[in-house]
């Protein structure tokens, strides 16, 4: 059984960053738009690779939420 991947968030107002326009606006080619599961109420999530890590992003009015799929390739430094 796969573990649920925890969402993390950064404070970022929707007016400061609009994911759909930023990631699908023609200048970024590695991000894909997909519908989340039926249990999730968010309209849109985006999946892409950055720095050899698979990221899933979504946005609320006040937060940019993200999660990393799989293991982190870089160890956490103390």
C-alpha positions in Angstrom: 0.0 0.0 0.0 1.4 3.4 -1.0 1.7 6.1 1.6 -0.2 9.3 1.2 2.0 12.1 0.1 1.6 15.1 2.4 0.8 18.5 0.8 3.1 21.4 1.9 2.4 25.0 1.3 3.9 28.4 0.7 2.0 31.6 1.4 1.4 33.1 -2.0 -1.7 35.1 -2.9 -3.5 34.1 -6.1 -3.0 37.6 -7.4 0.8 37.3 -7.1 1.1 34.0 -9.0 -1.4 32.3 -11.2 -0.2 28.7 -11.9 -2.3 28.1 -15.0 -1.0 31.2 -16.8 2.5 30.6 -15.6 2.9 26.9 -16.4 0.7 26.7 -19.5 1.4 30.1 -21.0 3.7 28.9 -23.8 7.1 29.5 -22.1 7.1 26.4 -19.9 7.0 23.0 -21.7 7.4 20.4 -19.0 4.3 20.9 -16.9 1.0 19.1 -17.5 -2.5 20.0 -16.3 -4.6 17.1 -14.8 -7.7 16.7 -12.8 -7.3 15.5 -9.2 -9.2 12.6 -7.7 -12.9 12.9 -7.1 -12.2 13.2 -3.4 -10.1 16.3 -3.8 -12.0 19.6 -4.2 -9.3 21.5 -6.0 -10.1 22.2 -9.6 -6.6 21.8 -11.2 -3.3 20.3 -10.3 -0.1 20.5 -12.4 2.6 17.9 -12.6 6.2 18.4 -13.8 9.8 17.8 -13.3 12.2 20.4 -11.8 15.7 19.6 -10.6 15.2 15.9 -11.2 12.2 15.9 -8.8 8.6 15.2 -9.8 6.4 17.9 -8.4 2.6 18.3 -8.1 1.4 21.8 -7.7 -2.0 23.3 -6.9 -3.2 26.7 -5.7 -5.7 28.2 -3.3 -6.6 31.9 -2.9 -3.8 32.3 -0.4 -1.3 29.4 -0.8 0.8 27.6 -3.4 0.6 23.9 -2.4 3.0 21.3 -3.5 4.1 17.8 -3.0 7.1 15.7 -4.2 6.4 12.3 -5.8 8.9 9.6 -4.8 12.0 10.0 -2.7 13.9 13.2 -2.5 17.2 12.7 -4.5 19.0 15.2 -2.2 19.6 14.4 1.5 18.4 17.0 4.0 21.3 18.9 5.5 21.3 19.5 9.2 
